[in-house]
């Protein structure tokens, strides 16, 4: 599958915005969308990658220190507003939604409980939750075994957890040289790397900022 990283593709919308996701959902060659979520001060989940809103909006400060109302008062991109997780769940079709939960401290117990309350009525969707935080995924699985979870491996992070298959359904990795035995790889943006992947693991799902480019170049090989 080709997964649009943070809903990036050949469009002018800011990453992790509703407008970008809607555009990706209309493209036949995109099989899924990856998003990042963080919890706000008033326990809502919003789509944003960084801890701070400084780079992606006309505001400043930490996401965790702001309410949803405060965050909605800022512009993210050109006349775009920050989106909540539920706003995205409501527009999803049958494509995969890969949700990376971002946590900054050991409050994953609270994060998991709030997250599950938000997502439990949308479990009919094609969703996979992913994280670097093994304990977070373990707790999600404890709440509901049916939720698909993906553990992210990066450098030495989580390499000692790769055999605990009861706590997750897939493995993701950032390292191309070790991609042979994994399910997802982040973030492939050039055709040379794609060619290497095709030779070693044709079933590997690719997370990319340029789905259109990879599809046009190698659509016969990846279909």
Number of C-alpha atoms within 10 A of each C-alpha: 18 25 30 29 24 25 31 25 23 14 13 11 19 19 25 25 24 22 17 21 26 16 15 24 21 10 13 9 18 21 19 27 27 22 26 23 22 25 26 19 15 12 16 19 24 25 25 24 18 15 15 16 18 14 10 19 18 12 16 14 12 14 22 19 14 17 15 21 10 13 21 16 12 18 15 25 16 10 7 16 17 21 21 20 22 14 12 17 17 10 11 19 14 12 17 20 23 24 21 23 24 21 18 10 6 11 10 20 13 12 20 19 13 15 21 16 9 15 16 11 10 14 14 9 16 16 22 19 21 27 20 19 19 19 15 24 24 18 16 24 18 12 13 11 14 11 21 20 26 25 28 23 22 14 9 7 12 14 12 9 12 15 10 11 12 9 23 23 18 18 20 24 20 17 14 15 10 11 20 17 13 17 17 23 24 20 19 21 16 15 15 10 12 19 16 14 22 15 10 14 14 16 16 20 19 26 25 25 23 22 27 17 16 22 17 11 14 14 12 8 12 19 11
